[in-house]
């Protein structure tokens, strides 16, 4: 069975933001962070609403979302219009606990439990292209952190000195995003940058 529809898993969370000022939105429960530069959403000084909602992430033939979940992001301006294209990139960061990753399958076995698997499989946040029915990978940065949240410069392959893993990418639009794992060895390589 392949999931092709997006289904909300919880009520959306909404944050006010002034487009001309930008700002940082952080949902500590889902460990999602958006860094919105001034004017990325437009130049209005009237409040806008940023909505973040965790949702099931569709499976595509050669890839699936880590933990089966993605994040649906949308922005509604004060006049009711929806922001679809950004004036400048917005940073999306998603942090996973080591326990969440260990409970997620890798492309080769039942668990993302080594640095090698994470570097290989968690190397891209993708956006869902509903028209094509595929995940489109974005250049992604992976950061390993210890229990105190400090960056681990030399993570152990068995992750013994790691408690959190953050994946981060620059967005040029809002839609459904998720860290995706390629399951097909013949799938195209993830872009770097």
FENFENWO-V685029 format. One record per run of one state. SS is the DSSP state (hx for helix, st for strand, lp for the rest). FROM is the first residue (numbers start at 1). TO is the last residue. If there is no record, write none. Layout:
BEGIN
ss=(SS;SS)
from=(FROM;FROM)
to=(TO;TO)
END
This chain:
BEGIN
ss=(lp;st;lp;st;lp;st;lp;st;lp;st;lp;st;lp;st;hx;st;lp;st;lp;st;hx;lp;hx;lp;st;lp;st;lp;st;lp;st;lp;st;lp;st;lp)
from=(1;8;9;13;19;23;28;32;37;47;57;60;61;63;66;69;77;82;84;85;98;103;115;122;124;130;134;139;141;146;151;152;164;174;176;183)
to=(7;8;12;18;22;27;31;36;46;56;59;60;62;65;68;76;81;83;84;97;102;114;121;123;129;133;138;140;145;150;151;163;173;175;182;193)
END
